[in-house]
Amino acid sequence: MSEPLRDINLNNLDRQHFDFWQPPAGHVIHVGAEQQPVLLPQIPLPLKRKSEDEFNPSDNAIGEGLYDYLRQFPDCLHNTDYAYLLRQAYTHYLADLAAQVVLLDAKDVEPAYVLRKLTYLKILRLLEPENTGLLWQLCRGFYGLAMTFAELPAARSHLLDAMRFGQNLVKLDPENSSALNLLAEIDILFGDYPAAVTKLQRLLEIVSDRQLAEHIKSRLEVCIATGFPGHPLVDDLEAIGAAMQLYAAKEYRMATELLERLEEDEYFMAELKSADFLCLLGLCRQKTGDRGGAFDALSQAIEMAPDHEQAREALQSI
């Protein structure tokens, strides 16, 4: 019988719902219909806080703790060991993960569900670190999430995840044009135009599609002309996210000032102007009594996206 080690809980990312438990040397669990023995690794294992004896958890409690903790914190310490233990002893949990990924992939879902799918893909990737298909899904998925308007407060974090998985993919597949192109766009958002130029030039060497090559040349010209921007565009994405939070807190004037500063920035408007941005600007102006400015912003939003329902409804209310 083993006692929980209180010091190892310093690494616990959710002390309210989990405790870490250190298995004693040689501790074996029995799994499956045939009760096959599995030797536990000598690392702290997360357990859900329950009324049962935390000094001697059941085999099922160990699996449940691993599964729930890893789904919440896929980048935690010992994450690879936890994933391998799930595959070795609790395969039904991995089957459940894969099934949920397929289910979420089959339909359009809210950003929270997209993030859940990407979290599950992270766990599956722990078991197949060189699976280029998983790496591409993660790279593309986190980039798409970063550029989703509702997720702009977390844009930087999502972009860093996209960059990490994209770089891992390019290491395995140096001529993956899709990954190189996406990484170049991420470099642009972070203001690293020299890195973007290098990737775009490499792309021109390997792509054969004429239309795609013309697009790459156009982006390359923009990068060379821009040189070193005064600030990275990711700062502007976060500023929009801050304005969204201010709007939700009914701090309309502060939100309007933040968005109008972006509207005056030619660099931002050339790269990131969107119907969602203009709609938010119009809503903020409407709340501050600037009906003319609201009408102008909302009209531009509808011009960019005629089916933008929120902008159309706000314009009709004016």
GUKOL-141803 format. One record per residue (C-alpha): residue number from 1; residue in three letters; x, y, z. Coordinates in steps of 0.1 Angstrom, whole numbers, always signed. Example, Ala and Ser with C-alpha at 12.3 -4.5 7.8 and 13.67 -1.06 7.14 Angstrom:
2
seq,type,c1,c2,c3
1,ALA,+123,-45,+78 .
2,SER,+137,-11,+71 .
***
This chain:
318
seq,type,c1,c2,c3
1,MET,+0,+0,+0 .
2,SER,+13,+35,-9 .
3,GLU,+6,+69,+4 .
4,PRO,+1,+99,-19 .
5,LEU,+33,+120,-21 .
6,ARG,+22,+156,-13 .
7,ASP,+52,+172,-28 .
8,ILE,+45,+157,-63 .
9,ASN,+12,+175,-63 .
10,LEU,+31,+207,-69 .
11,ASN,+29,+197,-106 .
12,ASN,-9,+191,-103 .
13,LEU,-27,+214,-128 .
14,ASP,-61,+209,-111 .
15,ARG,-56,+204,-73 .
16,GLN,-93,+208,-67 .
17,HIS,-103,+177,-86 .
18,PHE,-71,+156,-88 .
19,ASP,-44,+142,-66 .
20,PHE,-12,+125,-77 .
21,TRP,-5,+90,-65 .
22,GLN,+29,+73,-66 .
23,PRO,+25,+36,-72 .
24,PRO,+47,+14,-51 .
25,ALA,+75,-5,-68 .
26,GLY,+62,-35,-86 .
27,HIS,+26,-25,-84 .
28,VAL,+6,-44,-110 .
29,ILE,-30,-38,-123 .
30,HIS,-51,-64,-141 .
31,VAL,-71,-54,-172 .
32,GLY,-94,-68,-198 .
33,ALA,-116,-99,-197 .
34,GLU,-86,-121,-192 .
35,GLN,-73,-99,-164 .
36,GLN,-39,-94,-180 .
37,PRO,-12,-80,-156 .
38,VAL,+3,-46,-164 .
39,LEU,+32,-32,-144 .
40,LEU,+26,+5,-135 .
41,PRO,+55,+29,-143 .
42,GLN,+72,+46,-114 .
43,ILE,+58,+80,-120 .
44,PRO,+31,+101,-103 .
45,LEU,-4,+91,-116 .
46,PRO,-34,+115,-115 .
47,LEU,-64,+103,-95 .
48,LYS,-98,+119,-93 .
49,ARG,-107,+130,-58 .
50,LYS,-133,+106,-46 .
51,SER,-145,+91,-14 .
52,GLU,-127,+58,-21 .
53,ASP,-93,+50,-5 .
54,GLU,-68,+73,-22 .
55,PHE,-39,+52,-7 .
56,ASN,-50,+21,-26 .
57,PRO,-69,+31,-58 .
58,SER,-87,+5,-78 .
59,ASP,-76,-4,-113 .
60,ASN,-106,+13,-128 .
61,ALA,-99,+45,-108 .
62,ILE,-64,+47,-121 .
63,GLY,-76,+45,-157 .
64,GLU,-104,+70,-152 .
65,GLY,-79,+94,-136 .
66,LEU,-54,+91,-164 .
67,TYR,-81,+96,-191 .
68,ASP,-98,+126,-175 .
69,TYR,-65,+144,-166 .
70,LEU,-50,+139,-200 .
71,ARG,-81,+152,-218 .
72,GLN,-79,+184,-197 .
73,PHE,-41,+187,-198 .
74,PRO,-27,+170,-229 .
75,ASP,+6,+189,-226 .
76,CYS,+12,+180,-189 .
77,LEU,+43,+164,-174 .
78,HIS,+45,+127,-182 .
79,ASN,+18,+131,-209 .
80,THR,+35,+105,-232 .
81,ASP,+38,+80,-204 .
82,TYR,+1,+85,-195 .
83,ALA,-9,+79,-232 .
84,TYR,+11,+48,-235 .
85,LEU,-4,+34,-203 .
86,LEU,-38,+41,-217 .
87,ARG,-29,+21,-248 .
88,GLN,-14,-7,-228 .
89,ALA,-41,-11,-202 .
90,TYR,-72,+10,-210 .
91,THR,-77,+7,-248 .
92,HIS,-114,+15,-245 .
93,TYR,-106,+50,-236 .
94,LEU,-85,+55,-267 .
95,ALA,-113,+41,-288 .
96,ASP,-136,+66,-273 .
97,LEU,-112,+94,-281 .
98,ALA,-109,+83,-317 .
99,ALA,-147,+80,-320 .
100,GLN,-153,+115,-307 .
101,VAL,-127,+129,-331 .
102,VAL,-146,+113,-360 .
103,LEU,-179,+126,-347 .
104,LEU,-167,+162,-343 .
105,ASP,-150,+161,-377 .
106,ALA,-182,+151,-394 .
107,LYS,-201,+184,-387 .
108,ASP,-196,+221,-382 .
109,VAL,-192,+228,-345 .
110,GLU,-185,+258,-323 .
111,PRO,-149,+268,-315 .
112,ALA,-151,+251,-281 .
113,TYR,-157,+217,-298 .
114,VAL,-130,+223,-323 .
115,LEU,-106,+229,-294 .
116,ARG,-118,+197,-278 .
117,LYS,-111,+178,-311 .
118,LEU,-77,+192,-313 .
119,THR,-70,+182,-277 .
120,TYR,-79,+147,-285 .
121,LEU,-57,+147,-316 .
122,LYS,-28,+159,-293 .
123,ILE,-33,+128,-272 .
124,LEU,-34,+105,-302 .
125,ARG,-3,+121,-316 .
126,LEU,+16,+113,-284 .
127,LEU,+13,+77,-294 .
128,GLU,+23,+84,-331 .
129,PRO,+47,+114,-329 .
130,GLU,+57,+109,-366 .
131,ASN,+22,+106,-380 .
132,THR,+23,+134,-406 .
133,GLY,-15,+133,-410 .
134,LEU,-21,+140,-374 .
135,LEU,+5,+168,-374 .
136,TRP,-12,+185,-404 .
137,GLN,-46,+182,-388 .
138,LEU,-32,+199,-357 .
139,CYS,-13,+226,-375 .
140,ARG,-42,+235,-398 .
141,GLY,-67,+231,-369 .
142,PHE,-50,+255,-345 .
143,TYR,-43,+280,-373 .
144,GLY,-80,+280,-382 .
145,LEU,-90,+283,-345 .
146,ALA,-66,+313,-341 .
147,MET,-82,+331,-370 .
148,THR,-118,+324,-357 .
149,PHE,-132,+357,-345 .
150,ALA,-145,+344,-312 .
151,GLU,-111,+329,-304 .
152,LEU,-90,+360,-310 .
153,PRO,-83,+365,-273 .
154,ALA,-64,+333,-274 .
155,ALA,-49,+338,-310 .
156,ARG,-13,+339,-299 .
157,SER,-15,+306,-280 .
158,HIS,-33,+289,-309 .
159,LEU,-8,+302,-334 .
160,LEU,+21,+290,-314 .
161,ASP,+5,+255,-313 .
162,ALA,+0,+257,-350 .
163,MET,+36,+267,-355 .
164,ARG,+49,+239,-333 .
165,PHE,+31,+212,-351 .
166,GLY,+38,+226,-385 .
167,GLN,+75,+227,-378 .
168,ASN,+74,+191,-366 .
169,LEU,+57,+182,-398 .
170,VAL,+83,+200,-420 .
171,LYS,+111,+182,-402 .
172,LEU,+95,+149,-413 .
173,ASP,+83,+161,-447 .
174,PRO,+105,+191,-459 .
175,GLU,+87,+196,-491 .
176,ASN,+52,+196,-477 .
177,SER,+39,+227,-495 .
178,SER,+7,+231,-475 .
179,ALA,+27,+232,-442 .
180,LEU,+53,+256,-456 .
181,ASN,+26,+279,-468 .
182,LEU,+8,+279,-435 .
183,LEU,+40,+284,-416 .
184,ALA,+48,+314,-438 .
185,GLU,+14,+329,-430 .
186,ILE,+21,+324,-393 .
187,ASP,+55,+341,-397 .
188,ILE,+38,+371,-412 .
189,LEU,+14,+373,-383 .
190,PHE,+43,+373,-359 .
191,GLY,+61,+399,-379 .
192,ASP,+90,+376,-389 .
193,TYR,+90,+385,-426 .
194,PRO,+126,+372,-433 .
195,ALA,+114,+337,-422 .
196,ALA,+83,+341,-443 .
197,VAL,+104,+351,-473 .
198,THR,+126,+320,-469 .
199,LYS,+96,+297,-468 .
200,LEU,+78,+314,-497 .
201,GLN,+109,+312,-519 .
202,ARG,+112,+275,-510 .
203,LEU,+76,+271,-520 .
204,LEU,+82,+286,-554 .
205,GLU,+109,+260,-560 .
206,ILE,+86,+230,-554 .
207,VAL,+50,+240,-565 .
208,SER,+39,+232,-600 .
209,ASP,+5,+247,-600 .
210,ARG,+6,+281,-619 .
211,GLN,-22,+297,-600 .
212,LEU,-7,+288,-566 .
213,ALA,+27,+300,-577 .
214,GLU,+12,+334,-586 .
215,HIS,-4,+336,-552 .
216,ILE,+30,+328,-535 .
217,LYS,+47,+355,-557 .
218,SER,+22,+380,-546 .
219,ARG,+27,+372,-509 .
220,LEU,+64,+373,-514 .
221,GLU,+63,+408,-529 .
222,VAL,+42,+420,-499 .
223,CYS,+68,+406,-475 .
224,ILE,+97,+421,-493 .
225,ALA,+80,+455,-495 .
226,THR,+70,+454,-459 .
227,GLY,+104,+446,-446 .
228,PHE,+101,+449,-408 .
229,PRO,+66,+460,-397 .
230,GLY,+63,+484,-367 .
231,HIS,+44,+457,-348 .
232,PRO,+33,+421,-354 .
233,LEU,-2,+415,-366 .
234,VAL,-8,+391,-338 .
235,ASP,-9,+421,-315 .
236,ASP,-38,+434,-335 .
237,LEU,-56,+401,-333 .
238,GLU,-53,+402,-295 .
239,ALA,-64,+439,-295 .
240,ILE,-96,+428,-313 .
241,GLY,-100,+401,-287 .
242,ALA,-96,+427,-259 .
243,ALA,-122,+449,-276 .
244,MET,-146,+419,-277 .
245,GLN,-141,+414,-239 .
246,LEU,-147,+451,-233 .
247,TYR,-179,+450,-253 .
248,ALA,-191,+421,-233 .
249,ALA,-183,+440,-201 .
250,LYS,-203,+470,-215 .
251,GLU,-172,+491,-217 .
252,TYR,-183,+503,-251 .
253,ARG,-163,+535,-254 .
254,MET,-130,+518,-246 .
255,ALA,-138,+490,-270 .
256,THR,-146,+516,-297 .
257,GLU,-114,+535,-292 .
258,LEU,-94,+503,-295 .
259,LEU,-111,+492,-327 .
260,GLU,-109,+527,-343 .
261,ARG,-71,+528,-337 .
262,LEU,-70,+495,-357 .
263,GLU,-92,+510,-384 .
264,GLU,-67,+538,-389 .
265,ASP,-38,+514,-393 .
266,GLU,-33,+508,-430 .
267,TYR,-11,+477,-424 .
268,PHE,-38,+461,-403 .
269,MET,-66,+470,-427 .
270,ALA,-47,+456,-457 .
271,GLU,-40,+423,-440 .
272,LEU,-68,+416,-415 .
273,LYS,-98,+437,-424 .
274,SER,-129,+414,-421 .
275,ALA,-167,+416,-419 .
276,ASP,-166,+404,-383 .
277,PHE,-142,+433,-374 .
278,LEU,-164,+459,-391 .
279,CYS,-195,+445,-375 .
280,LEU,-180,+447,-340 .
281,LEU,-169,+482,-347 .
282,GLY,-204,+491,-359 .
283,LEU,-220,+476,-328 .
284,CYS,-196,+495,-305 .
285,ARG,-203,+528,-323 .
286,GLN,-240,+521,-320 .
287,LYS,-237,+516,-283 .
288,THR,-218,+549,-279 .
289,GLY,-244,+569,-299 .
290,ASP,-224,+572,-331 .
291,ARG,-252,+562,-355 .
292,GLY,-235,+575,-386 .
293,GLY,-203,+557,-378 .
294,ALA,-221,+525,-370 .
295,PHE,-240,+527,-403 .
296,ASP,-208,+531,-422 .
297,ALA,-190,+502,-405 .
298,LEU,-220,+479,-407 .
299,SER,-226,+488,-444 .
300,GLN,-189,+479,-451 .
301,ALA,-194,+446,-433 .
302,ILE,-223,+436,-454 .
303,GLU,-205,+447,-485 .
304,MET,-177,+423,-476 .
305,ALA,-200,+395,-465 .
306,PRO,-236,+399,-478 .
307,ASP,-249,+370,-457 .
308,HIS,-235,+384,-424 .
309,GLU,-266,+381,-403 .
310,GLN,-255,+400,-372 .
311,ALA,-244,+430,-392 .
312,ARG,-276,+430,-413 .
313,GLU,-298,+429,-382 .
314,ALA,-278,+457,-365 .
315,LEU,-280,+478,-396 .
316,GLN,-318,+473,-398 .
317,SER,-321,+484,-362 .
318,ILE,-304,+517,-371 .
***
